[in-house]
Amino acid sequence: MLWLPLVVGLAVVLTVFQAELRESHPAWAVVTAGAFVAAVGLTLMPRFADIIEVFGDMARVANVGSVYVTPVLKAIAAAYITSFGVVLSREAGEEAMASAVELVGKIVILLMAVPLVQAIFVSLLGLLDF
Amino acid sequence: MTDLTPIYRIAGLGILVAVLNIFLVQADRKEQAQMLSLAGVIIVLLWLVQMVAQLFENVEAVFRW
């Protein structure tokens, strides 16, 4: 758990630098922010994997099929990747690019949810005896 | 534990480019200074792209269940 103070400290230090960099070298500011986010994400991924493993075990014990768990996990991953792009472009002041990335993420998550919606619809029709 | 080597590498290159930039501006070579700054950004961007690719691969591997 030692990485928490490390990440927070580095974030504070980089924030001070960013205030200066954004004025004089905007490109360097964006690159620094991206590198920080990527480094933190790479560090945290193994812990994330542990948590996902536990969730998977819980789903297996509760006899929930992977058909229902996989879209949720995929949606989380898509949201994570999308937020990476959105935060970076918004921070650089590119609002148009950020909203485009946001839209793509939304559509991808919606596409992942389509089978579930279909299943609900089919079971609903079955209940209503169509 | 935490691999912060890329951050330090980027910071080092940034400081180097900033110092060289100051020298070039002092020597009245604004064009070269600008090109140097751009080259530095591109180098760091290449590192960043590799890092981001690795991150996305990791995300994909973690959430594939």
N, CA and C atoms of all chains as a GROMACS GRO file, in nm:
protein
  585
    1MET      N    1   0.083  -0.122   0.000
    1MET     CA    2   0.000   0.000   0.000
    1MET      C    3   0.086   0.126   0.000
    2LEU      N    4   0.218   0.105  -0.016
    2LEU     CA    5   0.308   0.220  -0.007
    2LEU      C    6   0.295   0.311  -0.128
    3TRP      N    7   0.233   0.260  -0.236
    3TRP     CA    8   0.227   0.341  -0.356
    3TRP      C    9   0.127   0.455  -0.344
    4LEU      N   10   0.035   0.448  -0.246
    4LEU     CA   11  -0.066   0.555  -0.234
    4LEU      C   12  -0.002   0.690  -0.201
    5PRO      N   13   0.076   0.701  -0.091
    5PRO     CA   14   0.142   0.830  -0.066
    5PRO      C   15   0.237   0.870  -0.177
    6LEU      N   16   0.301   0.770  -0.240
    6LEU     CA   17   0.394   0.799  -0.350
    6LEU      C   18   0.320   0.866  -0.466
    7VAL      N   19   0.208   0.806  -0.504
    7VAL     CA   20   0.131   0.860  -0.618
    7VAL      C   21   0.077   0.998  -0.584
    8VAL      N   22   0.025   1.015  -0.461
    8VAL     CA   23  -0.032   1.145  -0.423
    8VAL      C   24   0.077   1.251  -0.421
    9GLY      N   25   0.193   1.216  -0.364
    9GLY     CA   26   0.303   1.312  -0.359
    9GLY      C   27   0.348   1.353  -0.497
   10LEU      N   28   0.362   1.254  -0.584
   10LEU     CA   29   0.405   1.284  -0.721
   10LEU      C   30   0.301   1.370  -0.791
   11ALA      N   31   0.174   1.342  -0.764
   11ALA     CA   32   0.067   1.422  -0.827
   11ALA      C   33   0.075   1.567  -0.782
   12VAL      N   34   0.101   1.590  -0.653
   12VAL     CA   35   0.110   1.728  -0.603
   12VAL      C   36   0.228   1.799  -0.667
   13VAL      N   37   0.343   1.729  -0.672
   13VAL     CA   38   0.463   1.791  -0.731
   13VAL      C   39   0.438   1.825  -0.878
   14LEU      N   40   0.380   1.728  -0.951
   14LEU     CA   41   0.355   1.751  -1.094
   14LEU      C   42   0.253   1.861  -1.116
   15THR      N   43   0.156   1.874  -1.023
   15THR     CA   44   0.056   1.981  -1.037
   15THR      C   45   0.122   2.118  -1.031
   16VAL      N   46   0.219   2.131  -0.939
   16VAL     CA   47   0.291   2.259  -0.929
   16VAL      C   48   0.365   2.287  -1.060
   17PHE      N   49   0.431   2.182  -1.114
   17PHE     CA   50   0.503   2.201  -1.240
   17PHE      C   51   0.406   2.233  -1.355
   18GLN      N   52   0.291   2.166  -1.353
   18GLN     CA   53   0.194   2.184  -1.461
   18GLN      C   54   0.147   2.328  -1.469
   19ALA      N   55   0.129   2.391  -1.351
   19ALA     CA   56   0.083   2.530  -1.350
   19ALA      C   57   0.178   2.619  -1.429
   20GLU      N   58   0.309   2.587  -1.417
   20GLU     CA   59   0.409   2.664  -1.490
   20GLU      C   60   0.414   2.621  -1.637
   21LEU      N   61   0.411   2.487  -1.659
   21LEU     CA   62   0.428   2.434  -1.795
   21LEU      C   63   0.313   2.476  -1.886
   22ARG      N   64   0.192   2.482  -1.829
   22ARG     CA   65   0.076   2.512  -1.914
   22ARG      C   66   0.089   2.652  -1.973
   23GLU      N   67   0.155   2.741  -1.900
   23GLU     CA   68   0.175   2.877  -1.950
   23GLU      C   69   0.280   2.879  -2.061
   24SER      N   70   0.397   2.816  -2.032
   24SER     CA   71   0.510   2.833  -2.123
   24SER      C   72   0.517   2.725  -2.231
   25HIS      N   73   0.493   2.597  -2.192
   25HIS     CA   74   0.504   2.487  -2.289
   25HIS      C   75   0.381   2.396  -2.278
   26PRO      N   76   0.273   2.432  -2.347
   26PRO     CA   77   0.148   2.353  -2.334
   26PRO      C   78   0.165   2.208  -2.376
   27ALA      N   79   0.248   2.182  -2.481
   27ALA     CA   80   0.266   2.044  -2.528
   27ALA      C   81   0.330   1.959  -2.420
   28TRP      N   82   0.429   2.016  -2.351
   28TRP     CA   83   0.496   1.940  -2.244
   28TRP      C   84   0.399   1.912  -2.131
   29ALA      N   85   0.308   2.006  -2.105
   29ALA     CA   86   0.211   1.985  -1.998
   29ALA      C   87   0.124   1.864  -2.029
   30VAL      N   88   0.076   1.856  -2.153
   30VAL     CA   89  -0.011   1.744  -2.192
   30VAL      C   90   0.066   1.612  -2.182
   31VAL      N   91   0.189   1.613  -2.233
   31VAL     CA   92   0.269   1.490  -2.233
   31VAL      C   93   0.296   1.443  -2.090
   32THR      N   94   0.327   1.539  -2.001
   32THR     CA   95   0.355   1.504  -1.862
   32THR      C   96   0.231   1.442  -1.797
   33ALA      N   97   0.116   1.507  -1.820
   33ALA     CA   98  -0.007   1.454  -1.761
   33ALA      C   99  -0.035   1.313  -1.812
   34GLY      N  100  -0.018   1.293  -1.943
   34GLY     CA  101  -0.042   1.160  -2.000
   34GLY      C  102   0.051   1.056  -1.942
   35ALA      N  103   0.180   1.092  -1.929
   35ALA     CA  104   0.277   0.997  -1.874
   35ALA      C  105   0.241   0.961  -1.730
   36PHE      N  106   0.200   1.061  -1.652
   36PHE     CA  107   0.165   1.033  -1.512
   36PHE      C  108   0.046   0.938  -1.504
   37VAL      N  109  -0.058   0.970  -1.582
   37VAL     CA  110  -0.178   0.885  -1.578
   37VAL      C  111  -0.145   0.744  -1.622
   38ALA      N  112  -0.062   0.731  -1.729
   38ALA     CA  113  -0.027   0.598  -1.778
   38ALA      C  114   0.055   0.521  -1.675
   39ALA      N  115   0.150   0.591  -1.610
   39ALA     CA  116   0.234   0.524  -1.511
   39ALA      C  117   0.150   0.474  -1.394
   40VAL      N  118   0.059   0.560  -1.346
   40VAL     CA  119  -0.026   0.520  -1.233
   40VAL      C  120  -0.115   0.403  -1.274
   41GLY      N  121  -0.170   0.411  -1.394
   41GLY     CA  122  -0.256   0.302  -1.441
   41GLY      C  123  -0.181   0.171  -1.451
   42LEU      N  124  -0.058   0.177  -1.505
   42LEU     CA  125   0.023   0.055  -1.518
   42LEU      C  126   0.055  -0.002  -1.381
   43THR      N  127   0.078   0.087  -1.281
   43THR     CA  128   0.111   0.039  -1.147
   43THR      C  129  -0.008  -0.029  -1.082
   44LEU      N  130  -0.126   0.028  -1.107
   44LEU     CA  131  -0.245  -0.018  -1.036
   44LEU      C  132  -0.309  -0.141  -1.099
   45MET      N  133  -0.271  -0.169  -1.226
   45MET     CA  134  -0.340  -0.278  -1.296
   45MET      C  135  -0.330  -0.414  -1.225
   46PRO      N  136  -0.213  -0.453  -1.171
   46PRO     CA  137  -0.207  -0.583  -1.102
   46PRO      C  138  -0.305  -0.593  -0.985
   47ARG      N  139  -0.320  -0.483  -0.906
   47ARG     CA  140  -0.417  -0.486  -0.794
   47ARG      C  141  -0.558  -0.503  -0.850
   48PHE      N  142  -0.585  -0.431  -0.960
   48PHE     CA  143  -0.715  -0.440  -1.024
   48PHE      C  144  -0.743  -0.584  -1.065
   49ALA      N  145  -0.637  -0.650  -1.115
   49ALA     CA  146  -0.652  -0.789  -1.160
   49ALA      C  147  -0.691  -0.877  -1.041
   50ASP      N  148  -0.630  -0.851  -0.924
   50ASP     CA  149  -0.665  -0.930  -0.804
   50ASP      C  150  -0.814  -0.915  -0.772
   51ILE      N  151  -0.862  -0.788  -0.775
   51ILE     CA  152  -1.002  -0.762  -0.740
   51ILE      C  153  -1.094  -0.833  -0.839
   52ILE      N  154  -1.060  -0.823  -0.968
   52ILE     CA  155  -1.144  -0.886  -1.071
   52ILE      C  156  -1.149  -1.037  -1.050
   53GLU      N  157  -1.033  -1.092  -1.010
   53GLU     CA  158  -1.027  -1.236  -0.983
   53GLU      C  159  -1.128  -1.274  -0.875
   54VAL      N  160  -1.129  -1.194  -0.766
   54VAL     CA  161  -1.221  -1.222  -0.655
   54VAL      C  162  -1.366  -1.213  -0.703
   55PHE      N  163  -1.394  -1.110  -0.785
   55PHE     CA  164  -1.530  -1.096  -0.838
   55PHE      C  165  -1.569  -1.219  -0.920
   56GLY      N  166  -1.475  -1.264  -1.002
   56GLY     CA  167  -1.502  -1.382  -1.083
   56GLY      C  168  -1.532  -1.504  -0.997
   57ASP      N  169  -1.453  -1.520  -0.890
   57ASP     CA  170  -1.476  -1.633  -0.800
   57ASP      C  171  -1.615  -1.624  -0.737
   58MET      N  172  -1.651  -1.500  -0.695
   58MET     CA  173  -1.783  -1.480  -0.632
   58MET      C  174  -1.894  -1.516  -0.730
   59ALA      N  175  -1.878  -1.473  -0.856
   59ALA     CA  176  -1.980  -1.503  -0.956
   59ALA      C  177  -1.990  -1.653  -0.978
   60ARG      N  178  -1.874  -1.723  -0.975
   60ARG     CA  179  -1.876  -1.868  -0.996
   60ARG      C  180  -1.947  -1.937  -0.881
   61VAL      N  181  -1.920  -1.892  -0.757
   61VAL     CA  182  -1.984  -1.952  -0.639
   61VAL      C  183  -2.134  -1.930  -0.645
   62ALA      N  184  -2.175  -1.808  -0.689
   62ALA     CA  185  -2.318  -1.776  -0.692
   62ALA      C  186  -2.386  -1.831  -0.817
   63ASN      N  187  -2.309  -1.905  -0.900
   63ASN     CA  188  -2.364  -1.965  -1.021
   63ASN      C  189  -2.419  -1.863  -1.119
   64VAL      N  190  -2.355  -1.746  -1.126
   64VAL     CA  191  -2.394  -1.647  -1.227
   64VAL      C  192  -2.309  -1.674  -1.350
   65GLY      N  193  -2.376  -1.689  -1.464
   65GLY     CA  194  -2.304  -1.723  -1.586
   65GLY      C  195  -2.213  -1.611  -1.632
   66SER      N  196  -2.108  -1.649  -1.706
   66SER     CA  197  -2.014  -1.548  -1.754
   66SER      C  198  -2.080  -1.458  -1.858
   67VAL      N  199  -2.196  -1.502  -1.910
   67VAL     CA  200  -2.269  -1.418  -2.007
   67VAL      C  201  -2.309  -1.286  -1.943
   68TYR      N  202  -2.336  -1.291  -1.810
   68TYR     CA  203  -2.381  -1.171  -1.742
   68TYR      C  204  -2.267  -1.091  -1.681
   69VAL      N  205  -2.158  -1.159  -1.647
   69VAL     CA  206  -2.047  -1.089  -1.581
   69VAL      C  207  -1.954  -1.023  -1.683
   70THR      N  208  -1.931  -1.092  -1.796
   70THR     CA  209  -1.835  -1.041  -1.894
   70THR      C  210  -1.872  -0.902  -1.946
   71PRO      N  211  -1.999  -0.875  -1.983
   71PRO     CA  212  -2.029  -0.740  -2.031
   71PRO      C  213  -2.002  -0.632  -1.928
   72VAL      N  214  -2.025  -0.664  -1.800
   72VAL     CA  215  -2.000  -0.564  -1.695
   72VAL      C  216  -1.851  -0.532  -1.689
   73LEU      N  217  -1.769  -0.636  -1.689
   73LEU     CA  218  -1.624  -0.614  -1.683
   73LEU      C  219  -1.575  -0.539  -1.807
   74LYS      N  220  -1.630  -0.579  -1.924
   74LYS     CA  221  -1.590  -0.511  -2.048
   74LYS      C  222  -1.630  -0.365  -2.044
   75ALA      N  223  -1.748  -0.335  -1.988
   75ALA     CA  224  -1.793  -0.196  -1.980
   75ALA      C  225  -1.702  -0.116  -1.888
   76ILE      N  226  -1.658  -0.180  -1.777
   76ILE     CA  227  -1.566  -0.109  -1.687
   76ILE      C  228  -1.436  -0.076  -1.761
   77ALA      N  229  -1.384  -0.176  -1.835
   77ALA     CA  230  -1.259  -0.153  -1.908
   77ALA      C  231  -1.277  -0.042  -2.011
   78ALA      N  232  -1.389  -0.045  -2.085
   78ALA     CA  233  -1.413   0.058  -2.187
   78ALA      C  234  -1.424   0.195  -2.122
   79ALA      N  235  -1.491   0.202  -2.006
   79ALA     CA  236  -1.505   0.330  -1.937
   79ALA      C  237  -1.369   0.382  -1.893
   80TYR      N  238  -1.283   0.290  -1.846
   80TYR     CA  239  -1.150   0.330  -1.800
   80TYR      C  240  -1.069   0.388  -1.915
   81ILE      N  241  -1.067   0.315  -2.028
   81ILE     CA  242  -0.988   0.360  -2.143
   81ILE      C  243  -1.043   0.492  -2.196
   82THR      N  244  -1.177   0.502  -2.203
   82THR     CA  245  -1.238   0.624  -2.254
   82THR      C  246  -1.206   0.743  -2.165
   83SER      N  247  -1.215   0.724  -2.033
   83SER     CA  248  -1.190   0.836  -1.943
   83SER      C  249  -1.046   0.883  -1.954
   84PHE      N  250  -0.955   0.789  -1.984
   84PHE     CA  251  -0.814   0.828  -2.004
   84PHE      C  252  -0.804   0.931  -2.117
   85GLY      N  253  -0.866   0.898  -2.231
   85GLY     CA  254  -0.860   0.990  -2.345
   85GLY      C  255  -0.935   1.118  -2.319
   86VAL      N  256  -1.053   1.106  -2.257
   86VAL     CA  257  -1.136   1.224  -2.235
   86VAL      C  258  -1.066   1.323  -2.142
   87VAL      N  259  -1.010   1.271  -2.033
   87VAL     CA  260  -0.945   1.360  -1.935
   87VAL      C  261  -0.827   1.431  -1.998
   88LEU      N  262  -0.748   1.356  -2.078
   88LEU     CA  263  -0.630   1.419  -2.140
   88LEU      C  264  -0.670   1.528  -2.236
   89SER      N  265  -0.770   1.500  -2.324
   89SER     CA  266  -0.805   1.604  -2.422
   89SER      C  267  -0.875   1.722  -2.356
   90ARG      N  268  -0.955   1.694  -2.252
   90ARG     CA  269  -1.023   1.805  -2.185
   90ARG      C  270  -0.923   1.894  -2.112
   91GLU      N  271  -0.821   1.828  -2.055
   91GLU     CA  272  -0.721   1.905  -1.981
   91GLU      C  273  -0.643   1.997  -2.073
   92ALA      N  274  -0.624   1.951  -2.198
   92ALA     CA  275  -0.552   2.033  -2.295
   92ALA      C  276  -0.643   2.138  -2.359
   93GLY      N  277  -0.769   2.144  -2.315
   93GLY     CA  278  -0.860   2.245  -2.367
   93GLY      C  279  -0.928   2.208  -2.497
   94GLU      N  280  -0.915   2.078  -2.537
   94GLU     CA  281  -0.978   2.034  -2.662
   94GLU      C  282  -1.114   1.973  -2.631
   95GLU      N  283  -1.210   2.060  -2.609
   95GLU     CA  284  -1.342   2.013  -2.566
   95GLU      C  285  -1.410   1.929  -2.674
   96ALA      N  286  -1.391   1.970  -2.801
   96ALA     CA  287  -1.457   1.898  -2.911
   96ALA      C  288  -1.406   1.755  -2.920
   97MET      N  289  -1.271   1.739  -2.908
   97MET     CA  290  -1.213   1.605  -2.915
   97MET      C  291  -1.261   1.521  -2.797
   98ALA      N  292  -1.268   1.584  -2.679
   98ALA     CA  293  -1.310   1.510  -2.560
   98ALA      C  294  -1.452   1.457  -2.577
   99SER      N  295  -1.542   1.541  -2.629
   99SER     CA  296  -1.680   1.495  -2.642
   99SER      C  297  -1.692   1.386  -2.749
  100ALA      N  298  -1.606   1.393  -2.853
  100ALA     CA  299  -1.608   1.287  -2.954
  100ALA      C  300  -1.564   1.154  -2.893
  101VAL      N  301  -1.457   1.158  -2.812
  101VAL     CA  302  -1.409   1.035  -2.747
  101VAL      C  303  -1.516   0.981  -2.653
  102GLU      N  304  -1.582   1.073  -2.582
  102GLU     CA  305  -1.689   1.034  -2.491
  102GLU      C  306  -1.799   0.960  -2.566
  103LEU      N  307  -1.836   1.016  -2.681
  103LEU     CA  308  -1.943   0.957  -2.762
  103LEU      C  309  -1.904   0.816  -2.806
  104VAL      N  310  -1.779   0.801  -2.852
  104VAL     CA  311  -1.733   0.668  -2.895
  104VAL      C  312  -1.742   0.569  -2.779
  105GLY      N  313  -1.698   0.612  -2.660
  105GLY     CA  314  -1.703   0.524  -2.544
  105GLY      C  315  -1.845   0.482  -2.511
  106LYS      N  316  -1.936   0.580  -2.517
  106LYS     CA  317  -2.077   0.549  -2.487
  106LYS      C  318  -2.131   0.446  -2.584
  107ILE      N  319  -2.101   0.466  -2.712
  107ILE     CA  320  -2.155   0.374  -2.814
  107ILE      C  321  -2.097   0.235  -2.795
  108VAL      N  322  -1.967   0.227  -2.763
  108VAL     CA  323  -1.904   0.096  -2.744
  108VAL      C  324  -1.969   0.023  -2.626
  109ILE      N  325  -1.992   0.097  -2.515
  109ILE     CA  326  -2.053   0.034  -2.398
  109ILE      C  327  -2.195  -0.010  -2.430
  110LEU      N  328  -2.265   0.074  -2.507
  110LEU     CA  329  -2.402   0.039  -2.547
  110LEU      C  330  -2.403  -0.088  -2.630
  111LEU      N  331  -2.305  -0.100  -2.722
  111LEU     CA  332  -2.294  -0.221  -2.805
  111LEU      C  333  -2.270  -0.344  -2.719
  112MET      N  334  -2.190  -0.327  -2.612
  112MET     CA  335  -2.164  -0.440  -2.523
  112MET      C  336  -2.290  -0.481  -2.449
  113ALA      N  337  -2.378  -0.383  -2.420
  113ALA     CA  338  -2.496  -0.412  -2.340
  113ALA      C  339  -2.610  -0.468  -2.424
  114VAL      N  340  -2.596  -0.463  -2.557
  114VAL     CA  341  -2.707  -0.507  -2.643
  114VAL      C  342  -2.752  -0.651  -2.615
  115PRO      N  343  -2.659  -0.749  -2.601
  115PRO     CA  344  -2.705  -0.885  -2.574
  115PRO      C  345  -2.787  -0.897  -2.446
  116LEU      N  346  -2.747  -0.820  -2.343
  116LEU     CA  347  -2.822  -0.825  -2.216
  116LEU      C  348  -2.962  -0.771  -2.234
  117VAL      N  349  -2.972  -0.656  -2.304
  117VAL     CA  350  -3.104  -0.597  -2.327
  117VAL      C  351  -3.191  -0.694  -2.406
  118GLN      N  352  -3.126  -0.761  -2.504
  118GLN     CA  353  -3.198  -0.859  -2.584
  118GLN      C  354  -3.251  -0.972  -2.496
  119ALA      N  355  -3.166  -1.020  -2.404
  119ALA     CA  356  -3.207  -1.130  -2.316
  119ALA      C  357  -3.326  -1.088  -2.230
  120ILE      N  358  -3.318  -0.964  -2.175
  120ILE     CA  359  -3.429  -0.914  -2.092
  120ILE      C  360  -3.557  -0.909  -2.175
  121PHE      N  361  -3.543  -0.858  -2.297
  121PHE     CA  362  -3.659  -0.843  -2.385
  121PHE      C  363  -3.722  -0.979  -2.413
  122VAL      N  364  -3.635  -1.076  -2.445
  122VAL     CA  365  -3.686  -1.210  -2.479
  122VAL      C  366  -3.758  -1.272  -2.360
  123SER      N  367  -3.697  -1.258  -2.240
  123SER     CA  368  -3.762  -1.319  -2.123
  123SER      C  369  -3.891  -1.246  -2.090
  124LEU      N  370  -3.894  -1.115  -2.115
  124LEU     CA  371  -4.017  -1.039  -2.092
  124LEU      C  372  -4.127  -1.088  -2.185
  125LEU      N  373  -4.091  -1.108  -2.312
  125LEU     CA  374  -4.190  -1.159  -2.407
  125LEU      C  375  -4.237  -1.297  -2.367
  126GLY      N  376  -4.144  -1.380  -2.314
  126GLY     CA  377  -4.181  -1.512  -2.268
  126GLY      C  378  -4.281  -1.506  -2.154
  127LEU      N  379  -4.258  -1.409  -2.062
  127LEU     CA  380  -4.350  -1.393  -1.949
  127LEU      C  381  -4.488  -1.353  -1.997
  128LEU      N  382  -4.491  -1.270  -2.103
  128LEU     CA  383  -4.620  -1.220  -2.151
  128LEU      C  384  -4.685  -1.317  -2.248
  129ASP      N  385  -4.618  -1.434  -2.273
  129ASP     CA  386  -4.673  -1.538  -2.359
  129ASP      C  387  -4.696  -1.492  -2.501
  130PHE      N  388  -4.597  -1.424  -2.557
  130PHE     CA  389  -4.612  -1.384  -2.697
  130PHE      C  390  -4.572  -1.498  -2.788
  131MET      N  391   0.865  -0.119  -0.639
  131MET     CA  392   0.720  -0.144  -0.631
  131MET      C  393   0.649  -0.062  -0.738
  132THR      N  394   0.661   0.068  -0.726
  132THR     CA  395   0.600   0.154  -0.828
  132THR      C  396   0.705   0.190  -0.931
  133ASP      N  397   0.676   0.164  -1.055
  133ASP     CA  398   0.774   0.191  -1.159
  133ASP      C  399   0.754   0.333  -1.212
  134LEU      N  400   0.830   0.425  -1.156
  134LEU     CA  401   0.816   0.566  -1.196
  134LEU      C  402   0.933   0.608  -1.285
  135THR      N  403   1.009   0.509  -1.336
  135THR     CA  404   1.124   0.543  -1.422
  135THR      C  405   1.084   0.629  -1.541
  136PRO      N  406   0.974   0.599  -1.611
  136PRO     CA  407   0.938   0.682  -1.728
  136PRO      C  408   0.917   0.828  -1.691
  137ILE      N  409   0.857   0.853  -1.572
  137ILE     CA  410   0.833   0.991  -1.529
  137ILE      C  411   0.966   1.064  -1.513
  138TYR      N  412   1.062   0.996  -1.446
  138TYR     CA  413   1.191   1.059  -1.424
  138TYR      C  414   1.262   1.082  -1.557
  139ARG      N  415   1.248   0.984  -1.649
  139ARG     CA  416   1.311   0.997  -1.780
  139ARG      C  417   1.256   1.118  -1.854
  140ILE      N  418   1.123   1.133  -1.849
  140ILE     CA  419   1.060   1.246  -1.919
  140ILE      C  420   1.102   1.377  -1.855
  141ALA      N  421   1.107   1.378  -1.719
  141ALA     CA  422   1.148   1.500  -1.649
  141ALA      C  423   1.291   1.537  -1.689
  142GLY      N  424   1.381   1.436  -1.695
  142GLY     CA  425   1.520   1.462  -1.732
  142GLY      C  426   1.531   1.522  -1.870
  143LEU      N  427   1.462   1.460  -1.966
  143LEU     CA  428   1.467   1.512  -2.104
  143LEU      C  429   1.410   1.653  -2.109
  144GLY      N  430   1.302   1.676  -2.031
  144GLY     CA  431   1.241   1.809  -2.029
  144GLY      C  432   1.338   1.914  -1.979
  145ILE      N  433   1.410   1.882  -1.870
  145ILE     CA  434   1.506   1.978  -1.815
  145ILE      C  435   1.618   2.004  -1.916
  146LEU      N  436   1.670   1.895  -1.978
  146LEU     CA  437   1.777   1.909  -2.078
  146LEU      C  438   1.733   2.000  -2.192
  147VAL      N  439   1.612   1.973  -2.244
  147VAL     CA  440   1.563   2.053  -2.356
  147VAL      C  441   1.543   2.198  -2.314
  148ALA      N  442   1.495   2.219  -2.190
  148ALA     CA  443   1.472   2.356  -2.144
  148ALA      C  444   1.603   2.432  -2.136
  149VAL      N  445   1.709   2.366  -2.082
  149VAL     CA  446   1.839   2.433  -2.068
  149VAL      C  447   1.896   2.467  -2.206
  150LEU      N  448   1.893   2.367  -2.298
  150LEU     CA  449   1.945   2.391  -2.433
  150LEU      C  450   1.865   2.502  -2.502
  151ASN      N  451   1.735   2.503  -2.474
  151ASN     CA  452   1.648   2.605  -2.531
  151ASN      C  453   1.692   2.744  -2.488
  152ILE      N  454   1.722   2.755  -2.358
  152ILE     CA  455   1.766   2.885  -2.306
  152ILE      C  456   1.896   2.928  -2.375
  153PHE      N  457   1.989   2.832  -2.390
  153PHE     CA  458   2.115   2.864  -2.458
  153PHE      C  459   2.089   2.915  -2.599
  154LEU      N  460   2.004   2.842  -2.672
  154LEU     CA  461   1.979   2.877  -2.812
  154LEU      C  462   1.910   3.012  -2.824
  155VAL      N  463   1.817   3.040  -2.731
  155VAL     CA  464   1.748   3.169  -2.736
  155VAL      C  465   1.846   3.281  -2.706
  156GLN      N  466   1.938   3.255  -2.609
  156GLN     CA  467   2.039   3.356  -2.576
  156GLN      C  468   2.131   3.383  -2.695
  157ALA      N  469   2.158   3.276  -2.774
  157ALA     CA  470   2.246   3.291  -2.889
  157ALA      C  471   2.169   3.341  -3.011
  158ASP      N  472   2.046   3.388  -2.988
  158ASP     CA  473   1.964   3.446  -3.093
  158ASP      C  474   1.932   3.346  -3.205
  159ARG      N  475   1.906   3.222  -3.167
  159ARG     CA  476   1.868   3.120  -3.266
  159ARG      C  477   1.731   3.066  -3.228
  160LYS      N  478   1.632   3.151  -3.245
  160LYS     CA  479   1.496   3.115  -3.202
  160LYS      C  480   1.441   2.997  -3.282
  161GLU      N  481   1.478   2.992  -3.412
  161GLU     CA  482   1.428   2.884  -3.498
  161GLU      C  483   1.472   2.749  -3.446
  162GLN      N  484   1.606   2.739  -3.421
  162GLN     CA  485   1.660   2.612  -3.373
  162GLN      C  486   1.601   2.577  -3.237
  163ALA      N  487   1.581   2.679  -3.153
  163ALA     CA  488   1.524   2.654  -3.020
  163ALA      C  489   1.386   2.592  -3.034
  164GLN      N  490   1.308   2.646  -3.125
  164GLN     CA  491   1.172   2.594  -3.145
  164GLN      C  492   1.176   2.450  -3.196
  165MET      N  493   1.268   2.427  -3.294
  165MET     CA  494   1.279   2.291  -3.348
  165MET      C  495   1.322   2.193  -3.241
  166LEU      N  496   1.414   2.236  -3.153
  166LEU     CA  497   1.461   2.149  -3.045
  166LEU      C  498   1.345   2.114  -2.951
  167SER      N  499   1.268   2.214  -2.918
  167SER     CA  500   1.154   2.191  -2.829
  167SER      C  501   1.056   2.091  -2.892
  168LEU      N  502   1.032   2.112  -3.021
  168LEU     CA  503   0.939   2.022  -3.092
  168LEU      C  504   0.994   1.880  -3.095
  169ALA      N  505   1.126   1.868  -3.121
  169ALA     CA  506   1.187   1.734  -3.125
  169ALA      C  507   1.174   1.666  -2.989
  170GLY      N  508   1.197   1.742  -2.882
  170GLY     CA  509   1.183   1.684  -2.748
  170GLY      C  510   1.043   1.634  -2.724
  171VAL      N  511   0.943   1.716  -2.760
  171VAL     CA  512   0.804   1.675  -2.741
  171VAL      C  513   0.774   1.548  -2.819
  172ILE      N  514   0.828   1.539  -2.942
  172ILE     CA  515   0.799   1.420  -3.024
  172ILE      C  516   0.862   1.296  -2.962
  173ILE      N  517   0.986   1.309  -2.912
  173ILE     CA  518   1.051   1.194  -2.849
  173ILE      C  519   0.969   1.146  -2.730
  174VAL      N  520   0.928   1.242  -2.645
  174VAL     CA  521   0.850   1.204  -2.527
  174VAL      C  522   0.716   1.145  -2.568
  175LEU      N  523   0.660   1.198  -2.675
  175LEU     CA  524   0.532   1.147  -2.724
  175LEU      C  525   0.546   1.001  -2.768
  176LEU      N  526   0.660   0.968  -2.830
  176LEU     CA  527   0.684   0.829  -2.870
  176LEU      C  528   0.688   0.738  -2.747
  177TRP      N  529   0.759   0.782  -2.641
  177TRP     CA  530   0.762   0.703  -2.518
  177TRP      C  531   0.621   0.687  -2.463
  178LEU      N  532   0.548   0.801  -2.466
  178LEU     CA  533   0.413   0.800  -2.409
  178LEU      C  534   0.322   0.703  -2.484
  179VAL      N  535   0.336   0.702  -2.617
  179VAL     CA  536   0.252   0.612  -2.696
  179VAL      C  537   0.279   0.466  -2.658
  180GLN      N  538   0.409   0.432  -2.640
  180GLN     CA  539   0.442   0.296  -2.598
  180GLN      C  540   0.380   0.263  -2.462
  181MET      N  541   0.391   0.361  -2.369
  181MET     CA  542   0.335   0.339  -2.235
  181MET      C  543   0.185   0.317  -2.241
  182VAL      N  544   0.118   0.402  -2.321
  182VAL     CA  545  -0.028   0.394  -2.330
  182VAL      C  546  -0.070   0.262  -2.393
  183ALA      N  547   0.008   0.219  -2.494
  183ALA     CA  548  -0.023   0.090  -2.557
  183ALA      C  549  -0.013  -0.023  -2.455
  184GLN      N  550   0.093  -0.016  -2.373
  184GLN     CA  551   0.111  -0.118  -2.269
  184GLN      C  552  -0.005  -0.115  -2.170
  185LEU      N  553  -0.044   0.009  -2.132
  185LEU     CA  554  -0.154   0.023  -2.038
  185LEU      C  555  -0.282  -0.038  -2.092
  186PHE      N  556  -0.312  -0.009  -2.220
  186PHE     CA  557  -0.435  -0.060  -2.279
  186PHE      C  558  -0.431  -0.211  -2.289
  187GLU      N  559  -0.312  -0.266  -2.322
  187GLU     CA  560  -0.299  -0.411  -2.326
  187GLU      C  561  -0.326  -0.472  -2.189
  188ASN      N  562  -0.272  -0.405  -2.085
  188ASN     CA  563  -0.294  -0.454  -1.949
  188ASN      C  564  -0.441  -0.451  -1.913
  189VAL      N  565  -0.507  -0.339  -1.948
  189VAL     CA  566  -0.650  -0.326  -1.918
  189VAL      C  567  -0.727  -0.439  -1.986
  190GLU      N  568  -0.692  -0.463  -2.111
  190GLU     CA  569  -0.761  -0.568  -2.186
  190GLU      C  570  -0.740  -0.704  -2.120
  191ALA      N  571  -0.614  -0.729  -2.077
  191ALA     CA  572  -0.583  -0.859  -2.016
  191ALA      C  573  -0.655  -0.875  -1.883
  192VAL      N  574  -0.662  -0.765  -1.805
  192VAL     CA  575  -0.722  -0.774  -1.672
  192VAL      C  576  -0.871  -0.799  -1.681
  193PHE      N  577  -0.937  -0.732  -1.775
  193PHE     CA  578  -1.083  -0.739  -1.778
  193PHE      C  579  -1.136  -0.849  -1.868
  194ARG      N  580  -1.044  -0.929  -1.926
  194ARG     CA  581  -1.092  -1.044  -2.003
  194ARG      C  582  -1.114  -1.160  -1.908
  195TRP      N  583  -1.237  -1.198  -1.891
  195TRP     CA  584  -1.268  -1.298  -1.789
  195TRP      C  585  -1.338  -1.418  -1.850
   0.00000   0.00000   0.00000
